[in-house]
Amino acid sequence: MDKIEVRHLLEVLSGWGDDLAIGIDYGKVVVTDRLAMVTSGVKVVADRSKVVSDLIAAEWDHAAVLMMLNDKAAGA
């Protein structure tokens, strides 16, 4: 994920309410409403505020973000 993509992701995330959650579904990062995610059986690994602060703190590429979320999904 390059800087432009990270900036766009931050803009999208900041436009959502606090009920936004981030999860992993078959190896893909899912960003959606927490209730919809739980209802569909996707494991919630982070809330919007945590991911936004992490993205601001470090300019991660897509692989690093996916690795971080997978670690959270695994309980690390």
PQR file with spaces between the fields and no chain letter, atoms N, CA, C, O and H, PARSE charges and radii, in Angstrom:
ATOM       1  N    MET     1       0.857   -1.170    0.000 -0.4000 1.5000
ATOM       2  CA   MET     1       0.000    0.000    0.000 -0.0000 2.0000
ATOM       3  C    MET     1       0.902    1.232    0.000  0.5500 1.7000
ATOM       4  O    MET     1       1.694    1.425    0.923 -0.5500 1.4000
ATOM       5  N    ASP     2       0.785    2.050   -1.016 -0.4000 1.5000
ATOM       6  CA   ASP     2       1.636    3.233   -1.075 -0.0000 2.0000
ATOM       7  C    ASP     2       1.024    4.373   -0.261  0.5500 1.7000
ATOM       8  O    ASP     2      -0.068    4.232    0.290 -0.5500 1.4000
ATOM       9  H    ASP     2       0.142    1.893   -1.766  0.4000 1.0000
ATOM      10  N    LYS     3       1.731    5.499   -0.189 -0.4000 1.5000
ATOM      11  CA   LYS     3       1.276    6.609    0.652 -0.0000 2.0000
ATOM      12  C    LYS     3      -0.090    7.130    0.226  0.5500 1.7000
ATOM      13  O    LYS     3      -0.902    7.493    1.076 -0.5500 1.4000
ATOM      14  H    LYS     3       2.618    5.613   -0.637  0.4000 1.0000
ATOM      15  N    ILE     4      -0.358    7.172   -1.077 -0.4000 1.5000
ATOM      16  CA   ILE     4      -1.646    7.661   -1.560 -0.0000 2.0000
ATOM      17  C    ILE     4      -2.764    6.719   -1.109  0.5500 1.7000
ATOM      18  O    ILE     4      -3.819    7.170   -0.663 -0.5500 1.4000
ATOM      19  H    ILE     4       0.302    6.877   -1.768  0.4000 1.0000
ATOM      20  N    GLU     5      -2.528    5.416   -1.226 -0.4000 1.5000
ATOM      21  CA   GLU     5      -3.542    4.454   -0.794 -0.0000 2.0000
ATOM      22  C    GLU     5      -3.795    4.571    0.702  0.5500 1.7000
ATOM      23  O    GLU     5      -4.946    4.535    1.138 -0.5500 1.4000
ATOM      24  H    GLU     5      -1.671    5.050   -1.588  0.4000 1.0000
ATOM      25  N    VAL     6      -2.739    4.711    1.494 -0.4000 1.5000
ATOM      26  CA   VAL     6      -2.883    4.851    2.944 -0.0000 2.0000
ATOM      27  C    VAL     6      -3.675    6.112    3.265  0.5500 1.7000
ATOM      28  O    VAL     6      -4.557    6.082    4.124 -0.5500 1.4000
ATOM      29  H    VAL     6      -1.804    4.740    1.140  0.4000 1.0000
ATOM      30  N    ARG     7      -3.376    7.218    2.588 -0.4000 1.5000
ATOM      31  CA   ARG     7      -4.094    8.471    2.811 -0.0000 2.0000
ATOM      32  C    ARG     7      -5.569    8.291    2.487  0.5500 1.7000
ATOM      33  O    ARG     7      -6.438    8.744    3.232 -0.5500 1.4000
ATOM      34  H    ARG     7      -2.660    7.241    1.891  0.4000 1.0000
ATOM      35  N    HIS     8      -5.848    7.621    1.361 -0.4000 1.5000
ATOM      36  CA   HIS     8      -7.244    7.391    0.967 -0.0000 2.0000
ATOM      37  C    HIS     8      -7.946    6.516    2.001  0.5500 1.7000
ATOM      38  O    HIS     8      -9.087    6.791    2.373 -0.5500 1.4000
ATOM      39  H    HIS     8      -5.143    7.253    0.755  0.4000 1.0000
ATOM      40  N    LEU     9      -7.279    5.475    2.463 -0.4000 1.5000
ATOM      41  CA   LEU     9      -7.866    4.593    3.469 -0.0000 2.0000
ATOM      42  C    LEU     9      -8.185    5.371    4.744  0.5500 1.7000
ATOM      43  O    LEU     9      -9.245    5.182    5.341 -0.5500 1.4000
ATOM      44  H    LEU     9      -6.352    5.252    2.161  0.4000 1.0000
ATOM      45  N    LEU    10      -7.268    6.244    5.160 -0.4000 1.5000
ATOM      46  CA   LEU    10      -7.509    7.059    6.350 -0.0000 2.0000
ATOM      47  C    LEU    10      -8.724    7.970    6.155  0.5500 1.7000
ATOM      48  O    LEU    10      -9.530    8.142    7.069 -0.5500 1.4000
ATOM      49  H    LEU    10      -6.407    6.397    4.675  0.4000 1.0000
ATOM      50  N    GLU    11      -8.849    8.550    4.961 -0.4000 1.5000
ATOM      51  CA   GLU    11      -9.996    9.413    4.677 -0.0000 2.0000
ATOM      52  C    GLU    11     -11.298    8.620    4.746  0.5500 1.7000
ATOM      53  O    GLU    11     -12.290    9.089    5.304 -0.5500 1.4000
ATOM      54  H    GLU    11      -8.194    8.411    4.218  0.4000 1.0000
ATOM      55  N    VAL    12     -11.288    7.427    4.182 -0.4000 1.5000
ATOM      56  CA   VAL    12     -12.493    6.591    4.211 -0.0000 2.0000
ATOM      57  C    VAL    12     -12.830    6.203    5.644  0.5500 1.7000
ATOM      58  O    VAL    12     -13.983    6.300    6.064 -0.5500 1.4000
ATOM      59  H    VAL    12     -10.482    7.046    3.729  0.4000 1.0000
ATOM      60  N    LEU    13     -11.825    5.765    6.393 -0.4000 1.5000
ATOM      61  CA   LEU    13     -12.067    5.332    7.766 -0.0000 2.0000
ATOM      62  C    LEU    13     -12.542    6.480    8.650  0.5500 1.7000
ATOM      63  O    LEU    13     -13.397    6.284    9.513 -0.5500 1.4000
ATOM      64  H    LEU    13     -10.888    5.686    6.052  0.4000 1.0000
ATOM      65  N    SER    14     -11.996    7.668    8.441 -0.4000 1.5000
ATOM      66  CA   SER    14     -12.375    8.799    9.283 -0.0000 2.0000
ATOM      67  C    SER    14     -13.811    9.238    9.024  0.5500 1.7000
ATOM      68  O    SER    14     -14.417    9.905    9.862 -0.5500 1.4000
ATOM      69  H    SER    14     -11.301    7.826    7.740  0.4000 1.0000
ATOM      70  N    GLY    15     -14.360    8.867    7.866 -0.4000 1.5000
ATOM      71  CA   GLY    15     -15.730    9.223    7.549 -0.0000 2.0000
ATOM      72  C    GLY    15     -16.760    8.286    8.160  0.5500 1.7000
ATOM      73  O    GLY    15     -17.959    8.560    8.104 -0.5500 1.4000
ATOM      74  H    GLY    15     -13.868    8.325    7.185  0.4000 1.0000
ATOM      75  N    TRP    16     -16.307    7.192    8.739 -0.4000 1.5000
ATOM      76  CA   TRP    16     -17.222    6.219    9.329 -0.0000 2.0000
ATOM      77  C    TRP    16     -17.372    6.484   10.817  0.5500 1.7000
ATOM      78  O    TRP    16     -16.544    7.161   11.426 -0.5500 1.4000
ATOM      79  H    TRP    16     -15.333    6.970    8.785  0.4000 1.0000
ATOM      80  N    GLY    17     -18.427    5.950   11.391 -0.4000 1.5000
ATOM      81  CA   GLY    17     -18.635    6.054   12.832 -0.0000 2.0000
ATOM      82  C    GLY    17     -17.756    5.070   13.580  0.5500 1.7000
ATOM      83  O    GLY    17     -16.992    4.315   12.979 -0.5500 1.4000
ATOM      84  H    GLY    17     -19.100    5.400   10.897  0.4000 1.0000
ATOM      85  N    ASP    18     -17.875    5.090   14.894 -0.4000 1.5000
ATOM      86  CA   ASP    18     -17.059    4.219   15.728 -0.0000 2.0000
ATOM      87  C    ASP    18     -17.467    2.753   15.650  0.5500 1.7000
ATOM      88  O    ASP    18     -16.783    1.894   16.207 -0.5500 1.4000
ATOM      89  H    ASP    18     -18.496    5.704   15.382  0.4000 1.0000
ATOM      90  N    ASP    19     -18.577    2.452   14.964 -0.4000 1.5000
ATOM      91  CA   ASP    19     -19.008    1.067   14.843 -0.0000 2.0000
ATOM      92  C    ASP    19     -18.290    0.335   13.709  0.5500 1.7000
ATOM      93  O    ASP    19     -18.555   -0.841   13.456 -0.5500 1.4000
ATOM      94  H    ASP    19     -19.132    3.150   14.512  0.4000 1.0000
ATOM      95  N    LEU    20     -17.379    1.039   13.027 -0.4000 1.5000
ATOM      96  CA   LEU    20     -16.597    0.411   11.973 -0.0000 2.0000
ATOM      97  C    LEU    20     -15.610   -0.568   12.594  0.5500 1.7000
ATOM      98  O    LEU    20     -15.038   -0.304   13.652 -0.5500 1.4000
ATOM      99  H    LEU    20     -17.164    1.993   13.232  0.4000 1.0000
ATOM     100  N    ALA    21     -15.417   -1.698   11.927 -0.4000 1.5000
ATOM     101  CA   ALA    21     -14.456   -2.684   12.407 -0.0000 2.0000
ATOM     102  C    ALA    21     -13.670   -3.232   11.228  0.5500 1.7000
ATOM     103  O    ALA    21     -14.081   -3.120   10.073 -0.5500 1.4000
ATOM     104  H    ALA    21     -15.881   -1.912   11.067  0.4000 1.0000
ATOM     105  N    ILE    22     -12.533   -3.827   11.549 -0.4000 1.5000
ATOM     106  CA   ILE    22     -11.662   -4.400   10.533 -0.0000 2.0000
ATOM     107  C    ILE    22     -11.529   -5.892   10.845  0.5500 1.7000
ATOM     108  O    ILE    22     -11.336   -6.282   11.996 -0.5500 1.4000
ATOM     109  H    ILE    22     -12.199   -3.918   12.487  0.4000 1.0000
ATOM     110  N    GLY    23     -11.633   -6.706    9.818 -0.4000 1.5000
ATOM     111  CA   GLY    23     -11.538   -8.141   10.022 -0.0000 2.0000
ATOM     112  C    GLY    23     -10.783   -8.815    8.905  0.5500 1.7000
ATOM     113  O    GLY    23     -10.338   -8.172    7.955 -0.5500 1.4000
ATOM     114  H    GLY    23     -11.790   -6.389    8.882  0.4000 1.0000
ATOM     115  N    ILE    24     -10.643  -10.129    9.032 -0.4000 1.5000
ATOM     116  CA   ILE    24      -9.990  -10.949    8.016 -0.0000 2.0000
ATOM     117  C    ILE    24     -11.002  -11.984    7.541  0.5500 1.7000
ATOM     118  O    ILE    24     -11.585  -12.710    8.346 -0.5500 1.4000
ATOM     119  H    ILE    24     -11.005  -10.651    9.804  0.4000 1.0000
ATOM     120  N    ASP    25     -11.207  -12.045    6.226 -0.4000 1.5000
ATOM     121  CA   ASP    25     -12.124  -13.012    5.650 -0.0000 2.0000
ATOM     122  C    ASP    25     -11.410  -13.710    4.506  0.5500 1.7000
ATOM     123  O    ASP    25     -11.178  -13.109    3.457 -0.5500 1.4000
ATOM     124  H    ASP    25     -10.734  -11.455    5.572  0.4000 1.0000
ATOM     125  N    TYR    26     -11.061  -14.971    4.702 -0.4000 1.5000
ATOM     126  CA   TYR    26     -10.335  -15.744    3.688 -0.0000 2.0000
ATOM     127  C    TYR    26      -9.077  -15.032    3.210  0.5500 1.7000
ATOM     128  O    TYR    26      -8.803  -14.984    2.011 -0.5500 1.4000
ATOM     129  H    TYR    26     -11.249  -15.459    5.554  0.4000 1.0000
ATOM     130  N    GLY    27      -8.311  -14.476    4.152 -0.4000 1.5000
ATOM     131  CA   GLY    27      -7.037  -13.858    3.829 -0.0000 2.0000
ATOM     132  C    GLY    27      -7.125  -12.442    3.302  0.5500 1.7000
ATOM     133  O    GLY    27      -6.098  -11.859    2.952 -0.5500 1.4000
ATOM     134  H    GLY    27      -8.534  -14.514    5.126  0.4000 1.0000
ATOM     135  N    LYS    28      -8.315  -11.868    3.234 -0.4000 1.5000
ATOM     136  CA   LYS    28      -8.482  -10.498    2.748 -0.0000 2.0000
ATOM     137  C    LYS    28      -8.922   -9.603    3.897  0.5500 1.7000
ATOM     138  O    LYS    28      -9.694  -10.009    4.766 -0.5500 1.4000
ATOM     139  H    LYS    28      -9.149  -12.341    3.519  0.4000 1.0000
ATOM     140  N    VAL    29      -8.417   -8.384    3.881 -0.4000 1.5000
ATOM     141  CA   VAL    29      -8.808   -7.410    4.887 -0.0000 2.0000
ATOM     142  C    VAL    29     -10.219   -6.925    4.569  0.5500 1.7000
ATOM     143  O    VAL    29     -10.516   -6.545    3.436 -0.5500 1.4000
ATOM     144  H    VAL    29      -7.791   -8.054    3.175  0.4000 1.0000
ATOM     145  N    VAL    30     -11.077   -6.943    5.574 -0.4000 1.5000
ATOM     146  CA   VAL    30     -12.454   -6.501    5.419 -0.0000 2.0000
ATOM     147  C    VAL    30     -12.683   -5.311    6.345  0.5500 1.7000
ATOM     148  O    VAL    30     -12.384   -5.378    7.537 -0.5500 1.4000
ATOM     149  H    VAL    30     -10.836   -7.252    6.494  0.4000 1.0000
ATOM     150  N    VAL    31     -13.212   -4.230    5.796 -0.4000 1.5000
ATOM     151  CA   VAL    31     -13.528   -3.054    6.594 -0.0000 2.0000
ATOM     152  C    VAL    31     -15.012   -2.782    6.413  0.5500 1.7000
ATOM     153  O    VAL    31     -15.453   -2.426    5.320 -0.5500 1.4000
ATOM     154  H    VAL    31     -13.455   -4.176    4.828  0.4000 1.0000
ATOM     155  N    THR    32     -15.778   -2.947    7.474 -0.4000 1.5000
ATOM     156  CA   THR    32     -17.224   -2.758    7.362 -0.0000 2.0000
ATOM     157  C    THR    32     -17.822   -2.500    8.733  0.5500 1.7000
ATOM     158  O    THR    32     -17.110   -2.422    9.733 -0.5500 1.4000
ATOM     159  H    THR    32     -15.420   -3.236    8.362  0.4000 1.0000
ATOM     160  N    ASP    33     -19.114   -2.373    8.763 -0.4000 1.5000
ATOM     161  CA   ASP    33     -19.851   -2.193   10.007 -0.0000 2.0000
ATOM     162  C    ASP    33     -19.645   -3.416   10.907  0.5500 1.7000
ATOM     163  O    ASP    33     -19.713   -4.553   10.441 -0.5500 1.4000
ATOM     164  H    ASP    33     -19.693   -2.437    7.950  0.4000 1.0000
ATOM     165  N    ARG    34     -19.393   -3.176   12.192 -0.4000 1.5000
ATOM     166  CA   ARG    34     -19.115   -4.274   13.128 -0.0000 2.0000
ATOM     167  C    ARG    34     -20.248   -5.297   13.157  0.5500 1.7000
ATOM     168  O    ARG    34     -19.988   -6.500   13.112 -0.5500 1.4000
ATOM     169  H    ARG    34     -19.338   -2.252   12.571  0.4000 1.0000
ATOM     170  N    LEU    35     -21.484   -4.850   13.230 -0.4000 1.5000
ATOM     171  CA   LEU    35     -22.623   -5.771   13.299 -0.0000 2.0000
ATOM     172  C    LEU    35     -22.708   -6.638   12.054  0.5500 1.7000
ATOM     173  O    LEU    35     -22.948   -7.842   12.150 -0.5500 1.4000
ATOM     174  H    LEU    35     -21.696   -3.873   13.267  0.4000 1.0000
ATOM     175  N    ALA    36     -22.514   -6.032   10.880 -0.4000 1.5000
ATOM     176  CA   ALA    36     -22.546   -6.802    9.630 -0.0000 2.0000
ATOM     177  C    ALA    36     -21.424   -7.833    9.608  0.5500 1.7000
ATOM     178  O    ALA    36     -21.605   -8.950    9.123 -0.5500 1.4000
ATOM     179  H    ALA    36     -22.319   -5.055   10.802  0.4000 1.0000
ATOM     180  N    MET    37     -20.272   -7.453   10.131 -0.4000 1.5000
ATOM     181  CA   MET    37     -19.133   -8.370   10.136 -0.0000 2.0000
ATOM     182  C    MET    37     -19.397   -9.550   11.062  0.5500 1.7000
ATOM     183  O    MET    37     -19.161  -10.699   10.687 -0.5500 1.4000
ATOM     184  H    MET    37     -20.124   -6.546   10.524  0.4000 1.0000
ATOM     185  N    VAL    38     -19.878   -9.278   12.253 -0.4000 1.5000
ATOM     186  CA   VAL    38     -20.156  -10.347   13.214 -0.0000 2.0000
ATOM     187  C    VAL    38     -21.256  -11.262   12.691  0.5500 1.7000
ATOM     188  O    VAL    38     -21.166  -12.484   12.809 -0.5500 1.4000
ATOM     189  H    VAL    38     -20.070   -8.345   12.557  0.4000 1.0000
ATOM     190  N    THR    39     -22.298  -10.662   12.111 -0.4000 1.5000
ATOM     191  CA   THR    39     -23.415  -11.432   11.566 -0.0000 2.0000
ATOM     192  C    THR    39     -22.957  -12.364   10.449  0.5500 1.7000
ATOM     193  O    THR    39     -23.461  -13.480   10.331 -0.5500 1.4000
ATOM     194  H    THR    39     -22.371   -9.669   12.015  0.4000 1.0000
ATOM     195  N    SER    40     -22.007  -11.916    9.628 -0.4000 1.5000
ATOM     196  CA   SER    40     -21.537  -12.739    8.511 -0.0000 2.0000
ATOM     197  C    SER    40     -20.465  -13.745    8.924  0.5500 1.7000
ATOM     198  O    SER    40     -20.013  -14.546    8.106 -0.5500 1.4000
ATOM     199  H    SER    40     -21.597  -11.008    9.724  0.4000 1.0000
ATOM     200  N    GLY    41     -20.059  -13.703   10.190 -0.4000 1.5000
ATOM     201  CA   GLY    41     -19.093  -14.670   10.693 -0.0000 2.0000
ATOM     202  C    GLY    41     -17.640  -14.301   10.489  0.5500 1.7000
ATOM     203  O    GLY    41     -16.756  -15.125   10.725 -0.5500 1.4000
ATOM     204  H    GLY    41     -20.426  -13.052   10.855  0.4000 1.0000
ATOM     205  N    VAL    42     -17.372  -13.070   10.053 -0.4000 1.5000
ATOM     206  CA   VAL    42     -15.992  -12.619    9.877 -0.0000 2.0000
ATOM     207  C    VAL    42     -15.423  -12.235   11.236  0.5500 1.7000
ATOM     208  O    VAL    42     -16.075  -11.532   12.008 -0.5500 1.4000
ATOM     209  H    VAL    42     -18.090  -12.401    9.861  0.4000 1.0000
ATOM     210  N    LYS    43     -14.213  -12.692   11.531 -0.4000 1.5000
ATOM     211  CA   LYS    43     -13.599  -12.378   12.817 -0.0000 2.0000
ATOM     212  C    LYS    43     -13.138  -10.926   12.854  0.5500 1.7000
ATOM     213  O    LYS    43     -12.355  -10.487   12.012 -0.5500 1.4000
ATOM     214  H    LYS    43     -13.683  -13.264   10.904  0.4000 1.0000
ATOM     215  N    VAL    44     -13.639  -10.189   13.847 -0.4000 1.5000
ATOM     216  CA   VAL    44     -13.246   -8.794   14.034 -0.0000 2.0000
ATOM     217  C    VAL    44     -11.878   -8.788   14.704  0.5500 1.7000
ATOM     218  O    VAL    44     -11.685   -9.429   15.737 -0.5500 1.4000
ATOM     219  H    VAL    44     -14.275  -10.547   14.531  0.4000 1.0000
ATOM     220  N    VAL    45     -10.928   -8.061   14.114 -0.4000 1.5000
ATOM     221  CA   VAL    45      -9.586   -8.023   14.682 -0.0000 2.0000
ATOM     222  C    VAL    45      -9.176   -6.648   15.184  0.5500 1.7000
ATOM     223  O    VAL    45      -8.194   -6.527   15.916 -0.5500 1.4000
ATOM     224  H    VAL    45     -11.085   -7.540   13.275  0.4000 1.0000
ATOM     225  N    ALA    46      -9.906   -5.620   14.805 -0.4000 1.5000
ATOM     226  CA   ALA    46      -9.548   -4.280   15.265 -0.0000 2.0000
ATOM     227  C    ALA    46     -10.706   -3.321   15.042  0.5500 1.7000
ATOM     228  O    ALA    46     -11.530   -3.519   14.149 -0.5500 1.4000
ATOM     229  H    ALA    46     -10.704   -5.719   14.210  0.4000 1.0000
ATOM     230  N    ASP    47     -10.759   -2.297   15.850 -0.4000 1.5000
ATOM     231  CA   ASP    47     -11.737   -1.242   15.665 -0.0000 2.0000
ATOM     232  C    ASP    47     -11.108   -0.119   14.853  0.5500 1.7000
ATOM     233  O    ASP    47      -9.886   -0.022   14.743 -0.5500 1.4000
ATOM     234  H    ASP    47     -10.090   -2.136   16.575  0.4000 1.0000
ATOM     235  N    ARG    48     -11.955    0.721   14.289 -0.4000 1.5000
ATOM     236  CA   ARG    48     -11.507    1.815   13.426 -0.0000 2.0000
ATOM     237  C    ARG    48     -10.447    2.677   14.085  0.5500 1.7000
ATOM     238  O    ARG    48      -9.422    2.967   13.470 -0.5500 1.4000
ATOM     239  H    ARG    48     -12.948    0.642   14.378  0.4000 1.0000
ATOM     240  N    SER    49     -10.670    3.088   15.313 -0.4000 1.5000
ATOM     241  CA   SER    49      -9.748    4.017   15.961 -0.0000 2.0000
ATOM     242  C    SER    49      -8.345    3.432   16.100  0.5500 1.7000
ATOM     243  O    SER    49      -7.358    4.151   15.950 -0.5500 1.4000
ATOM     244  H    SER    49     -11.503    2.852   15.813  0.4000 1.0000
ATOM     245  N    LYS    50      -8.251    2.142   16.384 -0.4000 1.5000
ATOM     246  CA   LYS    50      -6.950    1.488   16.539 -0.0000 2.0000
ATOM     247  C    LYS    50      -6.210    1.418   15.205  0.5500 1.7000
ATOM     248  O    LYS    50      -5.016    1.711   15.140 -0.5500 1.4000
ATOM     249  H    LYS    50      -9.053    1.558   16.507  0.4000 1.0000
ATOM     250  N    VAL    51      -6.912    1.034   14.147 -0.4000 1.5000
ATOM     251  CA   VAL    51      -6.260    0.910   12.847 -0.0000 2.0000
ATOM     252  C    VAL    51      -5.851    2.273   12.318  0.5500 1.7000
ATOM     253  O    VAL    51      -4.767    2.418   11.752 -0.5500 1.4000
ATOM     254  H    VAL    51      -7.882    0.796   14.200  0.4000 1.0000
ATOM     255  N    VAL    52      -6.709    3.281   12.497 -0.4000 1.5000
ATOM     256  CA   VAL    52      -6.358    4.628   12.051 -0.0000 2.0000
ATOM     257  C    VAL    52      -5.105    5.101   12.760  0.5500 1.7000
ATOM     258  O    VAL    52      -4.210    5.650   12.117 -0.5500 1.4000
ATOM     259  H    VAL    52      -7.589    3.163   12.957  0.4000 1.0000
ATOM     260  N    SER    53      -5.014    4.903   14.066 -0.4000 1.5000
ATOM     261  CA   SER    53      -3.828    5.349   14.798 -0.0000 2.0000
ATOM     262  C    SER    53      -2.592    4.576   14.371  0.5500 1.7000
ATOM     263  O    SER    53      -1.504    5.146   14.297 -0.5500 1.4000
ATOM     264  H    SER    53      -5.741    4.457   14.588  0.4000 1.0000
ATOM     265  N    ASP    54      -2.740    3.283   14.087 -0.4000 1.5000
ATOM     266  CA   ASP    54      -1.607    2.478   13.615 -0.0000 2.0000
ATOM     267  C    ASP    54      -1.132    2.953   12.247  0.5500 1.7000
ATOM     268  O    ASP    54       0.071    3.042   12.002 -0.5500 1.4000
ATOM     269  H    ASP    54      -3.624    2.819   14.147  0.4000 1.0000
ATOM     270  N    LEU    55      -2.083    3.262   11.348 -0.4000 1.5000
ATOM     271  CA   LEU    55      -1.707    3.712   10.011 -0.0000 2.0000
ATOM     272  C    LEU    55      -1.033    5.075   10.050  0.5500 1.7000
ATOM     273  O    LEU    55      -0.122    5.348    9.269 -0.5500 1.4000
ATOM     274  H    LEU    55      -3.060    3.190   11.548  0.4000 1.0000
ATOM     275  N    ILE    56      -1.484    5.930   10.961 -0.4000 1.5000
ATOM     276  CA   ILE    56      -0.857    7.243   11.097 -0.0000 2.0000
ATOM     277  C    ILE    56       0.558    7.092   11.654  0.5500 1.7000
ATOM     278  O    ILE    56       1.474    7.804   11.242 -0.5500 1.4000
ATOM     279  H    ILE    56      -2.225    5.708   11.596  0.4000 1.0000
ATOM     280  N    ALA    57       0.729    6.165   12.589 -0.4000 1.5000
ATOM     281  CA   ALA    57       2.021    5.981   13.247 -0.0000 2.0000
ATOM     282  C    ALA    57       3.068    5.376   12.315  0.5500 1.7000
ATOM     283  O    ALA    57       4.262    5.627   12.480 -0.5500 1.4000
ATOM     284  H    ALA    57      -0.015    5.587   12.924  0.4000 1.0000
ATOM     285  N    ALA    58       2.635    4.590   11.347 -0.4000 1.5000
ATOM     286  CA   ALA    58       3.587    3.923   10.449 -0.0000 2.0000
ATOM     287  C    ALA    58       3.000    3.826    9.056  0.5500 1.7000
ATOM     288  O    ALA    58       1.827    3.487    8.897 -0.5500 1.4000
ATOM     289  H    ALA    58       1.665    4.386   11.213  0.4000 1.0000
ATOM     290  N    GLU    59       3.797    4.119    8.055 -0.4000 1.5000
ATOM     291  CA   GLU    59       3.340    4.020    6.671 -0.0000 2.0000
ATOM     292  C    GLU    59       3.551    2.593    6.181  0.5500 1.7000
ATOM     293  O    GLU    59       4.514    2.304    5.470 -0.5500 1.4000
ATOM     294  H    GLU    59       4.750    4.395    8.184  0.4000 1.0000
ATOM     295  N    TRP    60       2.651    1.717    6.566 -0.4000 1.5000
ATOM     296  CA   TRP    60       2.771    0.312    6.220 -0.0000 2.0000
ATOM     297  C    TRP    60       2.322    0.050    4.798  0.5500 1.7000
ATOM     298  O    TRP    60       1.447    0.736    4.270 -0.5500 1.4000
ATOM     299  H    TRP    60       1.869    1.952    7.144  0.4000 1.0000
ATOM     300  N    ASP    61       2.926   -0.943    4.192 -0.4000 1.5000
ATOM     301  CA   ASP    61       2.424   -1.385    2.902 -0.0000 2.0000
ATOM     302  C    ASP    61       1.314   -2.421    3.143  0.5500 1.7000
ATOM     303  O    ASP    61       1.084   -2.829    4.282 -0.5500 1.4000
ATOM     304  H    ASP    61       3.637   -1.501    4.622  0.4000 1.0000
ATOM     305  N    HIS    62       0.642   -2.834    2.097 -0.4000 1.5000
ATOM     306  CA   HIS    62      -0.502   -3.733    2.240 -0.0000 2.0000
ATOM     307  C    HIS    62      -0.103   -5.028    2.949  0.5500 1.7000
ATOM     308  O    HIS    62      -0.837   -5.510    3.813 -0.5500 1.4000
ATOM     309  H    HIS    62       0.828   -2.502    1.172  0.4000 1.0000
ATOM     310  N    ALA    63       1.035   -5.585    2.598 -0.4000 1.5000
ATOM     311  CA   ALA    63       1.465   -6.853    3.191 -0.0000 2.0000
ATOM     312  C    ALA    63       1.671   -6.712    4.696  0.5500 1.7000
ATOM     313  O    ALA    63       1.319   -7.610    5.461 -0.5500 1.4000
ATOM     314  H    ALA    63       1.631   -5.194    1.896  0.4000 1.0000
ATOM     315  N    ALA    64       2.242   -5.583    5.119 -0.4000 1.5000
ATOM     316  CA   ALA    64       2.478   -5.373    6.548 -0.0000 2.0000
ATOM     317  C    ALA    64       1.169   -5.194    7.312  0.5500 1.7000
ATOM     318  O    ALA    64       1.023   -5.697    8.426 -0.5500 1.4000
ATOM     319  H    ALA    64       2.527   -4.854    4.498  0.4000 1.0000
ATOM     320  N    VAL    65       0.215   -4.477    6.711 -0.4000 1.5000
ATOM     321  CA   VAL    65      -1.100   -4.310    7.344 -0.0000 2.0000
ATOM     322  C    VAL    65      -1.793   -5.662    7.469  0.5500 1.7000
ATOM     323  O    VAL    65      -2.348   -5.987    8.518 -0.5500 1.4000
ATOM     324  H    VAL    65       0.334   -4.069    5.805  0.4000 1.0000
ATOM     325  N    LEU    66      -1.758   -6.445    6.396 -0.4000 1.5000
ATOM     326  CA   LEU    66      -2.378   -7.761    6.410 -0.0000 2.0000
ATOM     327  C    LEU    66      -1.720   -8.658    7.460  0.5500 1.7000
ATOM     328  O    LEU    66      -2.412   -9.394    8.163 -0.5500 1.4000
ATOM     329  H    LEU    66      -1.307   -6.181    5.544  0.4000 1.0000
ATOM     330  N    MET    67      -0.389   -8.603    7.573 -0.4000 1.5000
ATOM     331  CA   MET    67       0.319   -9.402    8.564 -0.0000 2.0000
ATOM     332  C    MET    67      -0.099   -8.998    9.979  0.5500 1.7000
ATOM     333  O    MET    67      -0.334   -9.856   10.830 -0.5500 1.4000
ATOM     334  H    MET    67       0.173   -8.005    7.003  0.4000 1.0000
ATOM     335  N    MET    68      -0.192   -7.679   10.229 -0.4000 1.5000
ATOM     336  CA   MET    68      -0.596   -7.191   11.541 -0.0000 2.0000
ATOM     337  C    MET    68      -2.005   -7.670   11.880  0.5500 1.7000
ATOM     338  O    MET    68      -2.252   -8.114   13.002 -0.5500 1.4000
ATOM     339  H    MET    68      -0.002   -6.982    9.538  0.4000 1.0000
ATOM     340  N    LEU    69      -2.929   -7.585   10.928 -0.4000 1.5000
ATOM     341  CA   LEU    69      -4.303   -8.017   11.188 -0.0000 2.0000
ATOM     342  C    LEU    69      -4.388   -9.530   11.366  0.5500 1.7000
ATOM     343  O    LEU    69      -5.165  -10.015   12.189 -0.5500 1.4000
ATOM     344  H    LEU    69      -2.729   -7.225   10.017  0.4000 1.0000
ATOM     345  N    ASN    70      -3.592  -10.280   10.598 -0.4000 1.5000
ATOM     346  CA   ASN    70      -3.574  -11.733   10.763 -0.0000 2.0000
ATOM     347  C    ASN    70      -3.037  -12.117   12.131  0.5500 1.7000
ATOM     348  O    ASN    70      -3.534  -13.056   12.752 -0.5500 1.4000
ATOM     349  H    ASN    70      -2.961   -9.886    9.930  0.4000 1.0000
ATOM     350  N    ASP    71      -2.008  -11.388   12.613 -0.4000 1.5000
ATOM     351  CA   ASP    71      -1.475  -11.631   13.955 -0.0000 2.0000
ATOM     352  C    ASP    71      -2.557  -11.407   15.006  0.5500 1.7000
ATOM     353  O    ASP    71      -2.693  -12.191   15.946 -0.5500 1.4000
ATOM     354  H    ASP    71      -1.604  -10.625   12.108  0.4000 1.0000
ATOM     355  N    LYS    72      -3.335  -10.318   14.837 -0.4000 1.5000
ATOM     356  CA   LYS    72      -4.423  -10.038   15.775 -0.0000 2.0000
ATOM     357  C    LYS    72      -5.485  -11.133   15.713  0.5500 1.7000
ATOM     358  O    LYS    72      -6.021  -11.542   16.743 -0.5500 1.4000
ATOM     359  H    LYS    72      -3.224   -9.682   14.074  0.4000 1.0000
ATOM     360  N    ALA    73      -5.787  -11.608   14.498 -0.4000 1.5000
ATOM     361  CA   ALA    73      -6.787  -12.661   14.330 -0.0000 2.0000
ATOM     362  C    ALA    73      -6.341  -13.951   14.999  0.5500 1.7000
ATOM     363  O    ALA    73      -7.161  -14.718   15.503 -0.5500 1.4000
ATOM     364  H    ALA    73      -5.351  -11.275   13.662  0.4000 1.0000
ATOM     365  N    ALA    74      -5.026  -14.182   14.997 -0.4000 1.5000
ATOM     366  CA   ALA    74      -4.478  -15.387   15.610 -0.0000 2.0000
ATOM     367  C    ALA    74      -4.322  -15.246   17.122  0.5500 1.7000
ATOM     368  O    ALA    74      -3.977  -16.202   17.815 -0.5500 1.4000
ATOM     369  H    ALA    74      -4.360  -13.558   14.587  0.4000 1.0000
ATOM     370  N    GLY    75      -4.582  -14.039   17.619 -0.4000 1.5000
ATOM     371  CA   GLY    75      -4.485  -13.815   19.058 -0.0000 2.0000
ATOM     372  C    GLY    75      -3.109  -13.424   19.534  0.5500 1.7000
ATOM     373  O    GLY    75      -2.830  -13.462   20.733 -0.5500 1.4000
ATOM     374  H    GLY    75      -4.863  -13.262   17.055  0.4000 1.0000
ATOM     375  N    ALA    76      -2.240  -13.046   18.604 -0.4000 1.5000
ATOM     376  CA   ALA    76      -0.868  -12.657   18.983 -0.0000 2.0000
ATOM     377  C    ALA    76      -0.837  -11.276   19.605  0.5500 1.7000
ATOM     378  O    ALA    76       0.230  -10.792   19.981 -0.5500 1.4000
ATOM     379  H    ALA    76      -2.467  -13.015   17.630  0.4000 1.0000
